[in-house]
């Protein structure tokens, strides 16, 4: 049971990107909490983009020095160091 309720909804987001800042503002406004899975070795990376529906979306990672202030009050979890495609890794020690 959670605060007298029998059900809960989990919000979970990956990669620690700049868009998280706006998302967290909305969550905080409505008293919602989320888990953010960060790739610690990619923090601060600014060159990533992702094509979506005919547009190029910035996929810039937040800076390591800003993680505490950005995600304050939310859960931070590990999500691999660099986000490799695990089935393509041949060295078991790397996994």
HELIX and SHEET records of a PDB file:
HELIX    1   1 UNK A   19  UNK A   29  1                                  11    
HELIX    2   2 UNK A   40  UNK A   42  5                                   3    
HELIX    3   3 UNK A   64  UNK A   66  5                                   3    
HELIX    4   4 UNK A   67  UNK A   70  1                                   4    
HELIX    5   5 UNK A   86  UNK A   88  5                                   3    
SHEET    1   A 3 UNK A  12  UNK A  14  0                                        
SHEET    2   A 3 UNK A  35  UNK A  38  1                                        
SHEET    3   A 3 UNK A  75  UNK A  78  1                                        
SHEET    1   B 2 UNK A  49  UNK A  52  0                                        
SHEET    2   B 2 UNK A  55  UNK A  58 -1                                        
END                                                                             
